[in-house]
């Protein structure tokens, strides 16, 4: 599972002008982003007014931009991608013509900038801001790493990931913080396919597509092994019964 390496190898074979799909204008891409925001709000709740922006874009092998959803019907905090529905990638599976990835924690994770203005005037504030992280921020950074590597994987040629699939990072995975960790997937669909506009002036990359969120959930290895024998759908039901769904927090007892 050399996801980032495969992803970067594929990018390196393209000329710079080929890295971006030319079938859509900037205005059409922006319209697609607006429709994407509404779809994700429908599924995950309203997006928060802050995000983590990657210095190196995902399309050039950098990390995903990270969008926060702290008001979902499930509680906790969801983090979601927004880049996968760009025309350059657009992964699909049996249920969705286009999807974004999401992952969640029970913790309430706020922006590092969500602090009272008076705090910013205290000596050493900005040094502490970027050097001292709370447990919630450490959890956010960990899930950001997970989500980015899963995105490399689902955007790789020939890969299709569906709801109730399982995934484990190899023990010799390059990122040692991910090595050996286990995940299952569930699907959160939009209520209906994206409408096709009547005017060509309103078109976007998402028109007519069945859209949804592919939700990654970290589980214990014994849970993943059980799911592979008994069915991931049954594991999801057990996680729901135990109140562990849809969170990637392993400070709990296994449900099998």
Buried (B, 14 or more C-beta within 10 A) or exposed (E): BBBBEBBBEEBEEEEEEEEBEEEBEEEBBEBBBEBBBEBBEBBBBEBBEBBBEBEEBBBEBEBBBBBBBBBBEBBBBBBBBBBBBBBBBBBBBEBBBBBBBBBBBBBEBBBBEEEEEEEEEEEEEEEEBEEEBEEBBEBBBBBBBBBBBBBBBBBBEEEEBEBBBBBBBEEEBBBEEBEEBBBBBBBBBBEEBBEEBEEEEBBBBBBEBBBBBBBBBBBBEEBBBBBEEEEBEBBBEBBEEEEBBBBBBBEEEBBB
